[in-house]
Amino acid sequence: MAVNPVVPVDSDAPYDPNADAFVPSGCETSSATTTDWYLHTQSLKVMYVRNVERGPCTTRHGEVPYTIQNFLDAYVQVTTNTEILYNATFSGCAQVKQKLLVIGAGNCGELSGGFGLSGLVDTCVVGTLRRPARTDSANNILDATGHCGQAFNIRINENPGAYDCTNPIFDTSATRNSDLGKLVSVLPGYCSKFRVNLVDL
């Protein structure tokens, strides 16, 4: 089977806290500053295989089970990390959008630009947010820090009937991002600091 990557829009470095990026709204600095910085990073990895749900046989002689729908059985790994970089110098605030790479295996994914029969969704650019740490009047840092790593299974890309490799009308480049959006929207339920709006779909 061929493996057919869907290339992201650009090829930024996978992780660079000094990357040039647009400054988040409300950031107080746009020049080199030495202070305590809040740094948030997030990533996502999904391995999936297409499966089917079949209807039951009836009592009629010779009837075989029929396919109700096909779907992707996806194993998801989500990670977030938030930390304080004490007395560090950066050239200003930054926000780097998380970019996803979809690699569909088999001719189905190649023909449609969709997920195909199996494959991988991986982070090719880590989502990053950097800004000065928030403090109270006594200069105590208010930003919570920590690491979260969770794994779970989910069904996505549910479509009626059997999957047709020759005409995958429900699994195309036009429908793929909608399913990715649905997947991304549940991630804060597993890692509360995952920022949905930091993912570039």
N, C-alpha and C positions, 0 to 999 in steps of 0.2 A: 504494500500500500504506500502511496506517496504521502508525504507530509507537506502540507501547504500552509506556510505562515501568512497571516494577514499583517502586513507591516504597519506599525504605528505612523502617525502623521510626521513625526520628526524623530531624530535620534539623539536626544539629550543624554548626558551621562546618567547611568542608573542612580547614582546618589552623589550629590555634591552640595553640602550646606552653604557653600559660597556662591552657588549658581545665580546668575543674573535672572531675575524674575520680577513680575509686577509686585508692587508693594501692597499689602493688605490695607483695606480702608481703615482709617483711624490710627495708623501707625505713627508714632511721634518722631521717628527719626528716618532720615534718608541719606545720612552721611556716616562715615566711620565713627563708631561709638564703642567705648569700653564700658561694659556694664554686665549685669546678670541677664542672660538671654534664655527665653523659653524656646525649646525646639521640639516639634512634634513630627514624627514620621509614621507612615502607614504603608502596608503592602497587602497583597492578596494573591492567592494561588488557587486554581480550580482544576481538578482532573475530572473528566466526565466520559460517560459512555451512553449511547442511545439505547433505550429499552422500550418495550411495548407493554401495554395493558390489554389483556384479552378478555372477551366476554365469555360467559359460561356456555357450555353445550346445553341444548334442550333434550328432551326425551326422544326427539325424532331420530329415527335410525340413520346413521351415517353422517350426521351433522358434525362439523368440526368447529373448534373455538374460532371466534372472529376477533379482529383487532379493533378495540375501542379507540385507542389513542397511542401515539408514540411520544416519548419525552426523554430528556436528558437526566440521568441519575448522576448528580454532581457531588464530589467530595471537595469541600471548601476549607481552606486554611487562611485565616485573617490574623494580622499582627499589627499592633500599634505600640509606639514607644514615645513617651513624653519625658523630657528631662530638662534640668536647668544647667546651663553652661555658665559657671561662675567666673566673673571678671574676664570675660572674653571680648575680643574686638571683632566686629563685623562691619561691613560697609553699608548696613541698613537692614531693614526688614525684608523678608522674601517669602514668596509662596510659589512652590513648584507643583504643578498639577501631576497627579498620579496617572500614568499611562499604562494601558493594558495591551498585551499581545495575545491574539487568538491564533492557535495553531490547530487546524482541523485535519484529521487524518482521513485518507481515502478520497476517491473522486467526487463524492457527494459534496464535501466542503469546498473543493476546488471549483465545482460547477456553479455553486450558489453564492459563495462568499460567506456562507453561514457556518454553523458548528460542525456539520457532517455527522458521521457515525460515532466518532470518539475524538478526544483531543485534550487540549490544555489551554487554560487562560492564565497568563502569568503577568506579574508586574515587571515592566521593562524600564519604568522611571518611577522611583519611590516618591510618594506624595510627601511634601515637606512644608511645614509652616514655621517660620522663625520671626520672633518679635521680642522686644524687651520684656522681662518678667514683670508681672503686676505685683505691686507692693502696697501695704497699708501705710498709715501715717508713721508707724514705728519702723518702717523699712523691712518688715517681715514679708517674705514672698508668699503670695496668695495662690499661685498656680499649683494645682495638684500634679504630681508626677507618677510615673509607673509604667509597667509593661503589661500588655495583654496579648495572649496567643490562644486562639480557639480554633477548633476543627469541628465540622458538622456536615451532614448530608442534606441535600435539598433537591427537589425536582424543579426543573426549569424547561423552557421551550416545549411546552405541552401542545401537541397538534392533533387534530382528528385523524383517525384511520392509521393505516400503515405508512411508514416512511418510504417515499418514492425517490430514489437517487437520481432518476432521469428527469424529474420535474419537482424539485423540493420547494414548492411555492410558499410553504410556511417557514422555511429555514433559509433565509437569504441575508445578504449584507444589509438590506433595508430593515429586516426584523431583528437582527442580532443584537443591536445596541439596546433595544427595548427590553430584551430578556436580561442583558447585563445590568441594566438600570434596576430591574426588579430585584435581582440578586444583591446588588450593592445597597439597596434601600433597607435590607434586613440586617446588614452587618453591625449597625450600632446596638442591636439587641444582643450581640455576642461580645463585642468590644465597644464599650460605651463611648470611648473617645474617637472612634472611627468617624471621619468627616466625609459624608457623602458628597458634599459640594467641592471636595478636593480631588474627585475622580473625573478625569477627562474622558467622556464617552462620545 
